[in-house]
Amino acid sequence: MKLFKKGKNQLDEMQEQNLRKLESWGFWLTWGALLLSILIQMLVYKDEAAKYLKGEWIVFMASCLFMLVGCVRLGIWSRRGIPSFTNILLISLLAGLVTGIFVAVYNYLSYGDMFTALITVLITGICTFALCLLALSLSLSAYKKRRQKLDSEGDEK
């Protein structure tokens, strides 16, 4: 007795659309919960966080890489965002600011020194901004190249 029929989809179009939406929400809920879990454990375990978070960090980064490669391969940038340098610049600034604030709070709670917390805000914020801008610029370049190739293949057909 076969439990699954190979090849034939048993869902109608509405069920298929609902299932895809459910899978999407499930992925993003899991992704967000994993990120929140990592951040909370960093606050709780402080100096010992690295030895506890290796597995979660690998899973988190694998899911990020999977989405990045999949979206670039399919020529998808974002559902609502516009693929422009201005937008990635703003996103990078926001990432640098949020990371800087998080690290400052973490350092202040860990060491109680406000000066060290402020210095780490600058260093971490600037480094995060630069790395994020670099990564997003490379992604934007790969997206535009792939989008151009997909559009030219569509025109030839």
C-alpha positions as CSV (number, residue, x, y, z in Angstrom):
1,M,0.0,0.0,0.0
2,K,1.4,3.4,-1.0
3,L,0.9,6.3,1.3
4,F,2.0,8.9,-1.2
5,K,1.4,9.0,-5.0
6,K,4.4,10.1,-6.8
7,G,3.9,13.0,-9.3
8,K,0.2,13.7,-8.8
9,N,-0.7,16.7,-6.7
10,Q,-3.8,15.9,-4.5
11,L,-4.5,19.6,-3.8
12,D,-6.6,22.0,-5.7
13,E,-5.3,25.5,-6.5
14,M,-6.7,27.1,-3.4
15,Q,-5.3,24.4,-1.1
16,E,-1.9,24.7,-2.9
17,Q,-1.9,28.5,-2.4
18,N,-2.9,28.1,1.3
19,L,-0.2,25.5,1.9
20,R,2.4,27.7,0.3
21,K,1.4,30.6,2.5
22,L,1.4,28.3,5.6
23,E,4.9,27.0,4.7
24,S,6.1,30.6,4.2
25,W,4.7,31.7,7.6
26,G,6.2,28.6,9.2
27,F,9.6,29.3,7.8
28,W,9.7,32.9,8.9
29,L,8.3,32.1,12.3
30,T,11.0,29.5,12.8
31,W,13.7,31.8,11.5
32,G,12.6,34.6,13.8
33,A,12.2,32.3,16.8
34,L,15.7,30.9,16.2
35,L,17.2,34.4,16.0
36,L,15.4,35.4,19.2
37,S,16.6,32.2,20.9
38,I,20.2,33.0,19.9
39,L,20.0,36.6,21.1
40,I,18.4,35.6,24.5
41,Q,21.0,32.9,25.0
42,M,23.8,35.4,24.3
43,L,22.4,37.5,27.1
44,V,21.9,34.7,29.5
45,Y,25.1,32.7,29.0
46,K,27.3,35.8,28.2
47,D,30.9,34.5,27.9
48,E,29.8,30.8,27.5
49,A,27.4,31.6,24.7
50,A,29.8,30.4,22.0
51,K,29.9,26.8,23.1
52,Y,26.1,26.6,23.5
53,L,25.1,28.3,20.2
54,K,27.2,26.6,17.6
55,G,24.4,24.3,16.3
56,E,21.7,26.9,16.3
57,W,24.0,29.4,14.6
58,I,24.8,26.8,11.8
59,V,21.1,26.1,11.3
60,F,20.3,29.8,11.3
61,M,23.0,30.7,8.8
62,A,22.2,27.7,6.6
63,S,18.6,28.9,6.3
64,C,19.8,32.4,5.5
65,L,22.1,31.1,2.8
66,F,19.4,28.8,1.4
67,M,17.0,31.8,1.0
68,L,19.7,34.0,-0.5
69,V,20.8,31.5,-3.1
70,G,17.2,30.5,-3.9
71,C,16.0,34.1,-4.3
72,V,19.0,35.1,-6.5
73,R,18.6,31.9,-8.6
74,L,14.9,32.6,-9.2
75,G,15.6,36.4,-9.8
76,I,13.5,37.5,-6.8
77,W,14.7,40.5,-4.7
78,S,11.8,41.1,-2.4
79,R,8.1,41.2,-2.2
80,R,7.9,44.9,-1.3
81,G,11.4,46.2,-1.5
82,I,13.0,47.9,-4.5
83,P,16.4,46.6,-5.6
84,S,18.4,49.9,-5.4
85,F,21.6,51.1,-3.8
86,T,19.7,53.7,-1.8
87,N,17.6,51.0,-0.2
88,I,20.5,48.7,0.7
89,L,22.4,51.7,2.1
90,L,19.4,52.5,4.4
91,I,19.1,48.8,5.4
92,S,22.8,48.7,6.2
93,L,22.6,51.8,8.3
94,L,19.6,50.3,10.2
95,A,21.5,47.0,10.7
96,G,24.6,48.9,12.0
97,L,22.5,50.9,14.4
98,V,20.5,48.0,15.8
99,T,23.6,45.8,16.2
100,G,25.4,48.6,17.9
101,I,22.6,49.2,20.3
102,F,22.3,45.4,21.0
103,V,26.0,45.1,21.7
104,A,26.1,48.2,23.8
105,V,23.3,46.8,26.0
106,Y,25.0,43.4,26.2
107,N,28.3,45.0,27.2
108,Y,26.8,47.3,29.7
109,L,24.9,44.4,31.3
110,S,28.0,42.2,31.3
111,Y,30.7,44.7,32.4
112,G,28.8,47.7,33.8
113,D,31.1,50.2,32.0
114,M,29.3,52.8,30.0
115,F,32.5,54.0,28.2
116,T,33.3,50.5,26.9
117,A,29.6,50.1,25.8
118,L,29.8,53.3,23.8
119,I,33.1,52.4,22.1
120,T,31.7,49.0,21.1
121,V,28.6,50.8,19.7
122,L,30.8,52.7,17.3
123,I,33.1,49.8,16.4
124,T,30.3,47.2,16.1
125,G,27.9,49.6,14.3
126,I,30.5,50.7,11.8
127,C,31.7,47.2,11.1
128,T,28.2,45.8,10.8
129,F,27.2,48.7,8.4
130,A,30.3,48.0,6.2
131,L,29.8,44.3,6.1
132,C,26.1,44.5,5.5
133,L,26.6,47.1,2.7
134,L,29.2,44.8,1.1
135,A,27.0,41.7,1.4
136,L,23.9,43.5,0.1
137,S,25.9,45.1,-2.8
138,L,27.2,41.7,-3.9
139,S,23.7,40.3,-3.6
140,L,22.2,43.2,-5.6
141,S,24.8,42.7,-8.3
142,A,24.2,39.0,-8.5
143,Y,20.4,39.6,-8.5
144,K,20.6,42.2,-11.3
145,K,22.9,39.9,-13.4
146,R,20.5,36.9,-12.9
147,R,17.4,39.0,-13.5
148,Q,18.9,40.3,-16.8
149,K,19.7,36.7,-17.8
150,L,16.2,35.5,-17.0
151,D,14.6,38.4,-18.8
152,S,16.8,37.8,-21.9
153,E,15.8,34.1,-21.9
154,G,12.2,35.1,-21.7
155,D,12.5,37.4,-24.7
156,E,14.1,34.7,-26.8
157,K,11.2,32.3,-26.2
